[in-house]
Amino acid sequence: KDVQKEREPHVYLSKEEVKEKIQSYNSSVTDKLKMTLNANGIYTGFIKVQMELCRPITVQSSQRQGRCAPSNQETAFYLPNGCVNTLHISSTNTVREVIEALLKKFFVADNPAKFALYKRCHKEDQVYTCKLSDREHPLYLRLVAGPKTEMLSFVLREHETGEVMWEAFSIPELQNFLRILDKEENDQLQVLKNRYAAYRGKLEEALRGVLKPG
């Protein structure tokens, strides 16, 4: 169940409270992805983000091949739905910074403003997905909820604007989308042609059987 973002008050914890929560968090961790508290009060840790993207992403081929690669082509493709990526962040990192870091990690050329980070949590035997504001701090939410992803997980999606804002895409992106649509259209047409060709073959075979002289 998707719900609108709820304005949750940010509880400012004292350094001692943060220390206690981190100790409790680390004692419950099962995947070795623990948090670390620095002397300045800032803590670091890991979050896992599940990718749920409906539209293709654009990847810079030259960066994917290496910084010295001469090619500067961009490729658009659909990312497998449900894949999970792990990021190492600090308690000062905002949602917007997390989105930018995630896209940079995989050399995604799309504008970060096209994406939004959601939190998924369980309440009263139901699963709720809420959009996070750009200024929220994912690691703080992870610390408060604990390490269990069943209690809280993060999801990256495109902005749900009702209609796609095509003006936000670059010309190469739009051209790649057209190529993908052309390929999908041709594939669907070929499927239909094969289906009707099979029907036609069966009808012609039946007609030959009926018209065959006895």
N, C-alpha and C positions, 0 to 999 in steps of 0.2 A: 504494500500500500504506500503510494507516494503522497506526501503531505507537504504543505508549504513550510518554508523555514520558520522555525519558532525562535523568537528572540530570547535566548537564554542568558541570564546574567553571568558574566565572567567572575568567578570567585577568586579573588587574589589571595593566594596562599603565602604564608610566611616561609622563610627559608627552612625552618625546622619542620613545618608541615610538608613541604615539598620533599625534604629528605626522608621523612617517614613514609610518604606515599611511594617514593622510588624504591625504598627498601622492601616495602610490601609488594610492589610490582615485580621486582627482580626475583623475589622468592617464589612467585607464581609462574615465571616464564619457563616455557618448555622447549623453545626453539633457539635458545642462547642469544636472542636479540634483546639484550638488556639495556637499561638506561643508565647514563652516567651524569652525576651532578658535579659541576665545576665550582671552583672557589668563588666565582663571581655571582653564583646563584642561577646561572643559565644551565640547563640540562639538555643532553642530547640523547637520541634514541632512534628507533626504527618504526616506520609505519608501512603497512602493505596497502596498495591501492589496486582495486580490481578495475579493469578496463571494460566499459560497456558502451562502445561507440557504434552508432548506426551508420555513419557516413564514413567514406574513405579518408585516410590521413595522407598528407604529403610529406615525403621523406627526401632530404637532400642527398643525392647519390654521392656527391664528392666527399661530403663529411662522413658518410657511412663507409666509404672506401679508404679514407685517410685524408689528412689535411693537405698532403702534397699531391693528391690526385688531381689531374687536369680537368676532369669532367665536372660540370656544374649543373647537371640535369636533376630534375625533380620527378619523383615517381609517386603516383597515388595508388593506394591499395587498401583493402579492407583488413583491419586488424582482427584477429580471431577473438570472438567475444568471450569474456570471462577470464582472460589471462591476467595474472597478478604480478605486480612489480613492487620491489622493496626499495624504500628510500631511507637514507640516513639524514635526519634533520635535527634542528635544535628547537628549543621551546620558543624562540623568538621568530621562527619562520611562520609566515602567514599562509593562508590557503592559496592566495595568488602566487606566492613564491614557490609553493609546493607544485602547483600546476606547471609553472615555467620550468622548474628543475626536472620534472617528469618528462616533459616534451623535449627538453635539451638532452636528456640522457639517451633518448632514442632518435635524436637528430630530426625531430618532427618540425617541419617548416611552417605549419599552420599557426595562425595568430592565437596566442593563449586566451584571448578574450572570447574565443568560440567555445571554450570548455568551462565546465563547472565541477566542483568537488562536492560530493554528497556523503552524508553519513548514514549508515544503515544500522538500525538497532532494534532490539526485541523489547516489546512492552506488552504485557498481558497476553502472551501467546500469539502476538501479531508482529509482523516485520514492518517497520516504518523506514522510509527513505526521505531524508530531509536535506535540502540544499543548504550549504554552508556559505556564509558571507565571506567576501575576500579577505577580511581583516581578522578572521578567527584563526586560532592556532591549533593545528591538528595534533601536535604532540601533547599538548595540554589535555585535549579530549581523550587521547589514548591513555594518558596517565590516570585520569579520573575514572575512566571506564575499566581499566585493567587490561591485561594482555590478551584476553579471550576475544577472538574475532566474532564469536557468537553474540557477544554483548554489544560490540561496536566494530564496524568495518567501514572502510572508505571506498568510494566508487567514483570513477571519472566518467563523465558523460558530456555530450554536447549540451549547450544551453537549450532549454525547452522554451522556445519563443512562439510556438504555434506554427509559424511559417519559417522556412529557411531564409536567412538574411544573405542572399547571394552576393550582395554588394561588398560583403566582408571578405570574399574570396578573391585571390589574385587571378589574373588571366591564365597562367599555366595551370592553376588548380582547376579552373572551370573547364579548360580544354581537356585535362585528364578525366574529369567527371564525364564529359561528353563521350570520350573514347570508351570509358567503362560502360556507359549506358548503351552505346552502339553495340558493344560486344554482347551485353546481356540481351538486347533486343534481337540480335541475330541468332543467339543461342535459343531463345524462346521460339522464334520463327521456325528454326530448324526442327525443334521438337514437335511443333504443330504440323509441319509438313510431313514429318515421318509418321505421325499418328494418322493423318488423313490418307497418306499413301497406303498404309496398312489396311485401313478400312476399305479403300477403293479396291485393293487387291482381293480382299475377301468377297466384296460384292461382285466383282467381275468373275471370280471363281464360281460363285453361286449361280450367276446368270448362265455361265457356260454349262453348268450341270443341268439347269432347267431346260435350256434350249438344245441340249444334246439330243439328237434323234434317237428314238427308241426302236 
